Amino acid sequence: MTTGRILAGIAAFALIAGGAYAMTDGPSEPAASPWAPKSKVTLVHPEWSRNAVLYQINTRQFTPEGTFRAAQAQLPRLKALGIDILWLMPIHPIGEENRKGTLGSPYSVRDYYAVNPEFGTEAEFKAFVDAAHAQGFKVILDLVANHTAWDNALAKQRPDWYEKTWDGKFRPTPWWDWSDIVDLDWSRPGVREHVGGAMEKWVRDFGVDGYRADVAGYIPLDFWETMRARLDAIRPVFMLGEVQQTAYHFAAFDASYAWDWHNAAKRVAKGEANPTAFYGYYAENESLWPREAMRMTYIENHDSNAWEGTLRENYGANLDAMTVLGFTGEGIPLVHNGMEACNMKRLEFFEKDPIDWSQGEKCDYGALLEDLIAFRKANPALANGQWGARMVKVETDRPEQLFAWVRQQDGNKVVGLFNFTAAPVTAKLTDGLAAGSYKEFRSGADVRIRAGGNVTVPANGYRILTTASVPSAPPIMARD
């Protein structure tokens, strides 16, 4: 065998063996493993959403005037509360054909490109957005893409853009009692371009910072993914979807609705279930949902207030404790307008029914919300999405009475202890996860927890402990 044949044989063997011995001009990069994990999440959350708290404004009911200009005057108060993102319910003209009530539903949109004169002019809306930005807020708009009002101009100009009944007539969304709207047909490219163009207009020309997407799951996911990329090309946006599906977080939405959490919270608060009813939600949140997903753990929004009940009806004596869980557990919290004033009435949906802000003079709930928001921002472990820490269950001998967890990250540790029953609970800690020295939320009292020791939580109460410093404030609950 010649020397040339020997060298050729060596080279061939090296290639057959996978290239480990192949002759190259320099070190080769290791081949990527086909088993390496691949993240499906491609969107990037805006940095300003890290610790953000949402605030929903129903412009019609938010002030006696029900206008953008009147709402603008309330911005300093919301800044003092600690709010970051203002979510405005639909601002567009409302349909008159088949209208419900006197003023109709804001979700019956007659023109995606215009402003409801009930609320003001485009110039006044722009002034609201500019003033909000000047004070450090971001502003997102409620977008109703699934359907329009019957008298939206599209219904006459492009009837082929709408879904039809079996006999060829326009149809509202099936099964619901939404008789004041008709469904768009999202298989039509023109629908996508028309609605998408409106979304770009408000971001580009008015400085809007994103959208809350009404019934987002009724619209094809690829539309939202397309629009997220197009909007981000204009300015970094924040997208909240009224949907509860993991796929919507890959390339479309920063946040979505935690309906399962909200429903469990009401059941536990009413005594229809014990705290173990939360286990399924938190287990799924950790094991199924993307780490980056923000899930809105809301106590109240416009729908729950109007159709499910008031804060008192839904949570009773457990209102404070459940609110604290919503703000300190995993999730992005929402303040619905009026919550900070202890609004305890169902606001009319189709009529003028201003919030009675004087209620706030008789309760501590607004102060609790303000303290919770400040507490969240003082504890990095409580940040939103991938920036915050997962909740880890604390084992006790009374899991059906005491809901206990720890969130810790980079030296910051928060312990949550909750008792949703009508009697004080004392439980033994059967692991050492919660052991340590802490300050108590609101009171600033020093607390030491021993591994294997007991903890006591008052009736319908909570204890939130942190390794971070806590501003001194009057206690609002009994202590053991």
N, C-alpha and C positions, 0 to 999 in steps of 0.2 A: 504493500500500500504506500502510495506516495505521500509526502508531507502535506500537499494540497488537499488530498482526500481525507487525511486525518483531521485537518482543521475544519473542513466542511462538515465532517461527521460530528465533531464536537459542537459546532454551531447549531446543527440540526437537533441534536439531543437537548441543547439548552432551550430551544424554542418549544420542543415537545413538552419539556418539564415545566412549562408555564413562564418561561422567560426569566427565571430567577438567576440564571447564569449567563444570560445573553450578553454579548459584548456590545457596549454602548459607549458614547463619548463622555458620559457622566452619569451620576446617580439617577435612577428612574423613580418616578412617583409611584407609590403603591396603588394598585388598582382598587377602585371603590368597591366595597362589598355590596352584593345585591341585597344583603340582609340589613344594611345600615338603615336606621329609622329615618323617615322623611316626613317633615312637618307639612301639613296641608295648609297651614296658615301663611298667607303671603302678604296680607295687609299690615301696615304699620300704624299703631295707635298714635295720635298726636300726643306729644309730651304733656300738653296741658290737661289731658284726661287722666293722668296718673292718680291724683287724689280728688277728682272732680265729684261734686254732688249736684244732682239735677234738680231743677225747680220747674214745675209745670204751670203755665199761665193760661187760664181761660179768659181771654181778653174781655169777653162780654161780661163776666161776673167778677173780674179781678178788682174793679173799681166801680163806684157809682156811675161814672161817666161811660165806662166800657170802651175806652179809646186807647190808642197807642200813646197819645200824649199824656193821658192820666197815668198809664202804666209806667211811663218813663220817670215820672215823679217819685215812684216807689223804689227805684233802683238803689238808692243809698241804703234803704232799709234792708233790702235783700243782700247787699254787700256786707252789711254788719252781721247778718245771719250766717254768712259764710258760704253762700251759694256761688257756684262756678259756671254752670251751663243753664241757660234759660231756654226752656222748650215752650214755644208758642203753639197753641192749638191752631188749626187751619185759619189762615188770614184772608182767604179768597172770598169773592162774592158767593152768596148762598142761593141755591135754586129756589124758585117760587112755585114751579109746577109740582104738585103732589107734596108740597111742603108740610112738615109736621109742626104743629103748634103755630104760634104767631110769627116767630123769627126764624124757625127752621134750624136744622142741624149744621154746624160748621163742617161736617163731613159730607155734605151734599154740595160739591164744588161746581160752580157754574163757569169759572174761567181760571185756569191755572196761572195765567199771566197777569192777573189783576188783583187789587186789594179790595176787600169788603168795605164799602163806604160807611157801614155801621161803625167801623173801627177807626177810620180816618183815611188819609190820602197816602199815596206812595211816598211823598216827601216826608210825611209824619212817621211812616214806618221806617224810612231810611234814617231819620233823626233818632228814632228809638234804638236802632242797631248801632249807630255811631256812638250814642251816649253810653250804651251798654259796653261797647268795646273800650271806651275811654275809662270806664270804671273797672275794667279787668274781667268782664263777663265774656262768654261765648254765647252765641244765639243759634238755636236750631229750630227749623220750622216743621210742623206736622204736614206730611205729604200724603194725600189720599189718591193713590195710583190705581186702586182696584176698580173704582167706579166714579161716575160723575153724576151731577144733577140731571134730571130729565130734560131741562131746558138749557143745558150746556150747548153752545153753538155747534159742537161737533156732532150732536145727535141729528141735526138737519144737514150739515155740510158733509159728514162722513158716516152715514148710518151703518156702513159696512165695518166700521171699527168697533161695533158693539156686538155682544153675545145676544142670541135670540132664543125665544121659547120654541117649543115643538111646532107651533103654528106661525113662526116668523115674527113675533113681536119682541120689542125690547124687554129685558128681564132684569129685575133686581137680583142681588146675590142670592143664590138658592138657599132655601130653608130658613134664613133669617127673616125678621119682619122689617127689613130695610126698604120699605115701599117708596121712600123718597129719592132713591138712587137707581141707576141702571149700570150693569157691568160692562166694562171695556173688554174687547177681545184681544188678548195679549199675543196672539199669533200674528197680528198685523204689524208689520214694521213701522207703519205710520204712527201707531199708538206709542211705540217706544220712542220714536224721534220727538213726538209732540210733548210727552211728559218729561222725557229726558232734557229737552230743550228748556222747559220751564225750570227744572232743577238747576241747570247751569246758569240761567238768568239770575236767580235770586242769590246764588253764590258769587257770581262774577260782578253783577251790577249793584248789589246791595250789601255785599260783605257777609252774607249768612254763612255760618260755620258748620252746616250739616243739616241732617234731617232725622226726624222720628217718622218711620214709615208705617202707616196704618195698614193693618192686616197684611204685613209684608209677605207672609207665607202663601198668599193667594196670587202673588205675582211671580213669574219665572225667576229663579235664582240668577240666571245668567244676565238678566237685565240689571239687577242690583250690582253684580260684580262689574259689569261694564261701566255703570254710572259711578261706582266708587273710584275706579281708575280715572275717569274723566274729570270728576270733581277734585280729586287730589292733585290733578295737573293744574288746577286753578289755584287752590289753596288747601292746606291740610284740613280735612273735615272729620267730624264725628258722626257716626251713624248708629241710631237706635232702632231696632226692628221689633215690631209687634209680632213676634214669632218665637217659638221654642223648639228650634232644631239646630243641631251642631253645625251642619253644612253652611249655614248662613254666616258663620264666623270666619270662614276660611279666607275669603277675599272681598266681603261686602260690609259686614256690620261689626262695629266695635262692641256693641251691647245688644242684648235681647231681653225679652220678658221672662222672669222666673215665675211663671204661673204656678208651677208645682209648689214652690216655696210659699207664695201668697195664699194658696188654698190650704196648705198645711198649717200656716200661721193662724188662720181664722178658726180652723177646727180645734187646734190646741188651745187657743185663747178662750174658746167657748166651752172647753171641757169635753168636747166630743172625741178627743184623742189625747194621748199623753205625748211627751216630747220625743219618744221613739218614732213618731210619725215623720220627723225630720230626717231620720237616718237614710231613707231611700233617696231623698233629694241630694243630701251632701255626698253620699257614696257615688251617685251617678255624676255629680258635678266634678268629682275628683277623677273618676275612672273613665268617663265617657267624653266629657266636654274638653275642648282645647284649653290648655293652660292659659292662653291669652284671652279667653272669652270673659267678658264682663256681663254678669247676669243681674238684671234690675230686681232687687229685693224690695219691692214697694209695699208700704202699708196701705196707701190709698192713691188712686188716680181718678180721672174724670169718670171712667166707667164704673169703678167699684163704688164711688160715692153716689152716683146717680142710680145704679141698678142693683147694687148688693147691700148697701147700708152705710151708715155713718161710722166714724171712728168708734163711737161708743157702742153702736149696734154690733159691730164686727169683733171688737176686742174687749169691751167691758173693762173690768179691773186689770186686765193684762195689757192694756194699751202701752203703758210706759215700757214694760219689760219687753214686749214684742218689738217696739220701736228700737230699743237699744240693740236687740239681736240683729235687726235689719241693717243697722248702721255699723256694727262691729264685726259681724260674721262676714263670710265671703259674699261679695256682691257689690254692685254700685247702687247707692241709695237715691231715692226720689222724695222730694217734698212737694206735695200737691198744694196748690194755692189755697190758703185758709187753714191748713194744718197748724201752722205756727200760731194761729189765733184760736185754736181749739174749736174750729168750726164743727158743730154737731148737728148740722142739718144737711139733707140731700139737696144739692143745688139743682134747680130746674134746668133741663137740657135744651129745651126749645123756646124758652122764655127768658126775659130779663129777670135775674134773681141775684143781686149783688151780695157778695160775702159780707157778713156783719163782723167787721174787724174789732168791734168793742168787746167781743167774747174773750179776746186775748188778755184783757185786764183781770180776768177772774181765774186764770189757770197758769200753771207752771210749764205747760207742755212746750210752748215756744222757747223758753229758756233751756229746756232739755234738748231740743233740736240744735240750738246754737252751741251748747256745750258738747254735744255728740260730734258735730262737724269739726269743732276745734280739736277734739280728742282724736278723731280720725287722722287729721293732718299732723298731729304731734307724734303719731305712732306709725312708722314706716311699714310695719307688719300688716296694717289695715288698708294698704293701698289697693287700687283697683287692678284687676286682671293679673298679668304675669308679674307686675311690680309688687304685689302683696304676697303674704304667706298663706298657705293652706291651713284650714282648721284641722286640728288633730284631736280626736275624742279623748277625754279624760275618763278613766274608768272609776266608777264608784259602786257602792253597794245598793244604790237606789236610782237606777237609770230611768225608771218610769216617773220619778218625781223631780230629779235634778238633771238638767241638761248642761253638760260641762265640756269645755274645750280649751285648747291653747292655740294661739297663732304666734310664731316667733320667727324672727329674721334679723340677721346681722346685729345680734345683741339686744334687739327690742323684743320683748315678750309680753303678750296680753293674754290674760286668763278670763274666760267668760263663764259665769255661773248663773243659771236661770231656774226659777221656780214658778211655774204657771198654775200652781194649786192655791186653794184658799187658806192654807195653813203653812206655818213655817216648816222648813225642811232642814234636817241635819243629816249629812251623809258622810260616810267614811271614804276617803280616797284610797283606792286599792292599787294605784300605781304612783310613781314619783314624778310624773310629767309636770304637774302643776306646782311642785315644790319650789320655794324661793321667797324672796323678799320683794314687796311691791308697794305701790301707792294706789289708793282706791279712787276710782273715777268720781269726780265732783267734790268729795270731801278732802281728798289729799291725805287721808289717814294712812299710817304705816300698817302694813299687814304682812304677817309671816305665815306661810303655809308649809307644813311638814309633810314629808312622804308618809303615807299611812295615817295621817291625821284626819280630823273632822272639819267640815265646813258647814256653816249655817247660812241659809238664805231666807229672807222674810217671805211671807205670803204674797203671791202675785208680784214677786220682786226679782231683783238681779243684783249681781256684784260683778263689776268690771275692774280688774286689777292690771297694773302696768308697771314695767320697770322704768318707764319714762317719767319725767317730772309732770305733775298735775297741778294746774292752777287751783288755788283754794277757792271753794264755793260752798254754800250751805248744803248740808245733806238733804236728800229728798226721800229717804227710805230708812226704815228701821234697820238697826245693826244688831248682830248677835254678840 
